[in-house]
Amino acid sequence: MNAIPQAAALTPDTAAAGQAARWTVAEIEKLYQLPLMDLIFRAQQVHREHFDANEIQRSTLLSVKTGGCSEDCGYCSQSARYSTDTEREALLPLDEVVAAAQAAKDKGASRFCMGAAWRGPKDKDLAKVSEMIRAVKGLGLQTCVTLGMLKEGQASELKEAGLDYYNHNLDTDASFYGQVITTHQHADRVDTLGQVREAGIKVCSGGIIGMGEGRRNRAALIAQLANLNPPPESVPINNLVPIPGTPLANVAPIDNFEFVRTIAAARITMPTSFVRLSAGRQSMPEEVQALCFLAGANSIFYGDKLLTTGNPEADRDEALFAKLGLRPI
């Protein structure tokens, strides 16, 4: 019988005293190459060292400003450059946002995320979003926003409003980024994350899997996230939802086991982060979702819709969690 590889053999070299361990792309590729059962076993061990393996954190995502974005992200229906079914809409009024947040809390969500389709917020828009943050915070929910790239001082304003998390995904690794997005650089996203950290806001950052990238790109994305200092507290791993009218509409779906391997790699390299099974769950069989939870995913988006794409309804999630014995955090 083959022995399971020891952790030390696949753990990154420790940098100088006092610095965090660093993962290389090659080391993460070695994780991907493990037999699936060994990889999941390793990920589950890491997971249990830091979390209750039977608890799931639930977040609800609301689009507070939909469509009309100037960026050319190849996966996104909200880009003004593509012909999709997503209509351009104004910023939602405060009372609608509060009502949606209360409904999410009543259904068991502990975090409420608000997304706006902007390259970055204007100051007048940021003031309105800050009002939303204060109101949602007042309901007893954790708050998260995704507003695009931030200018100097804007992260501090969000912190003053009580924001807990700022979401800004790296999407994919730096070398593949230009094949998906050309209107800004990968480094621009990293810069925004730095501003968020400096303001004392927790970071939510992950990526999208299945956009035509290779395994090395996936490993490089995980390395870039894990090597942030500190790593993101929340790491959404999205399975591409191809949307008609976007450049990635006809990309072949990624193999389910490769997606599970990505979840496991994220868990092993970011042991204290919440790893969120995000977009793509609507078409994902229950058995694959269960494998993702076994591989270390311990957070989901909860509700019937993400920003513009479908998501499993809450009742379906409740039924699945009952089968698996999973409890909400």
Helices and strands as residue ranges (DSSP letters): H 7-10, H 25-33, H 36-50, E 55-65, H 94-106, E 111-116, H 123-138, E 142-146, H 154-161, E 165-167, H 174-177, H 186-198, E 202-204, E 207-209, H 215-226, E 234-239, H 256-269, E 274-277, G 281-283, H 286-294, E 299-301, H 314-324, E 327-328
